[in-house]
Amino acid sequence: AARMNSLPITIPFCLTNYAAIVNYHKGSKKIELKKGAAKFVPSYRHNHNDNTESHKLPGEKTSKYPILNEFNSQKNVFKNSESKVQFLHTACEGLNTAKDLDHGFARRNTLNGVSLPLKPAKKHVSGKHQTQKMLSSDNHSNSSSEKSEEGKNQIEKTVEGLISKMAELKTSIAKYALSQQGSKYLQRVLTKASADVIDFIIKEVSSNLPSLMTGAYGNYFCQKLIQSSSSNQRLQILKEISPAIVEISCEKKGTHVIQCLVQMVNMEEEIQLLEEILADRVLDLSFDLHGTHVVQCAVTTLEISKIGYIFDACYDYLIDLAVNANGLCIVKKIIAKFSKSPLHRALLVKTFSENCLQLVQDPYGNYAMQKVIDAWTNDDVLSKSEPGRLC
């Protein structure tokens, strides 16, 4: 340290531990330090107070500076780069530690113009041992979380446990489902819930279903409730929301819940009730930004015999729908679905044949004509239509 104090040089360095001294350039003032692809070049600068005539470059055989003389005399006997690093580190031992940081670099120490020595590189840990350590810690954390989760779910499997939980939180299921934490909690309950628990939850939230379905977090709870319910329980939910189902379908969050409900219906009573609710509002939903997805879901999910009311409602306004950004999607779904029915297909071909010139020039209608051509180009129905009218 005393010898280093007499050395009038400044060594700026990066806080990142370097691996080794790569090369020593003779006749220059630089020693390159390298770690990976990055290089850090400390600059050896002479003290202006010294006699410039007596200065020797670090690459010369002799030097005014003892540390460089010792380095030059031993550099040929260093076994490897690590020994060079250890040499410099030992020579600089005893200097104070830099505490101030400046953009990732240590500020220069003002002790005789010498900055602190670089710390030696950390001991390398092989990837295999590191992976095993990470896996063991992950397994430990997973087992701990599973135990805590299991303990937390013990009271969620019964109606009494759920009532106790709500009493503890001083809230109701309907209010709790509107929060992020409550929605996730109740979704976990529904995952393994019995029929009694689901009946209890439906009874508790029945009057609040419209607000839950349009809520930022409540809609996820409602989707999980529908997926976990039986056909009779879904029918009960459908009856509860029937007065507001169109408004829910036209809402950004609510449309996902109604689509989930449409996809899940399988009982004849559910399908009939759905038809009664939507029959008079098909066009309103078809032109709406969010409602159109409910109609599309019904067309693609249900059988042709169950969605005749959708075709009847859209047929008289087929061209208006085709030139509308939201209605176009309905038209394309109808073309794909009702191509399997000769009667419906003949009606569609007739309508598109009469209006093909208008549609091919429209920004949206041309996509409907492309769908028609792709679906029916090689069809017998198309070949029997008026020549030159469609393609």
Buried (B, 14 or more C-beta within 10 A) or exposed (E): EEEBEEBBBBBEBBEBEBBBBBEBEEEEBEBEBBBEEEEBEBEBEBBEEEEEEEEBBBBEEEBBBBBBBBBBEEEEEBEEBBBBBEBBEEBBEEBEEBEEEEEEBBEBBEEBBBBBBBBBBEEEEEEEEEEEEEEEEEEEEEEEEEEEEEEEBEBBBBBEBBBEBBEEEEBEBBBBBBBEEBBBBBBBBBEEBEEEBBBBBBEBBBEBBBBBBBBEBBBBBBBBBBBBBEBEBBBBBBBBBBEBBBBBBBBEBBBBBBBBBBBBBEEEBBBEBBBEBBEEBBBBBBBBEBBBBBBBBBBEBBEBEBBBBBBEBBBEBBBBBBBBEBBBBBBBBBBBBBBEBEEBBEBBBBBBBEBBEEBBEBEBBBBBBEBBBEBBEEBEBBEEBEEEEBB
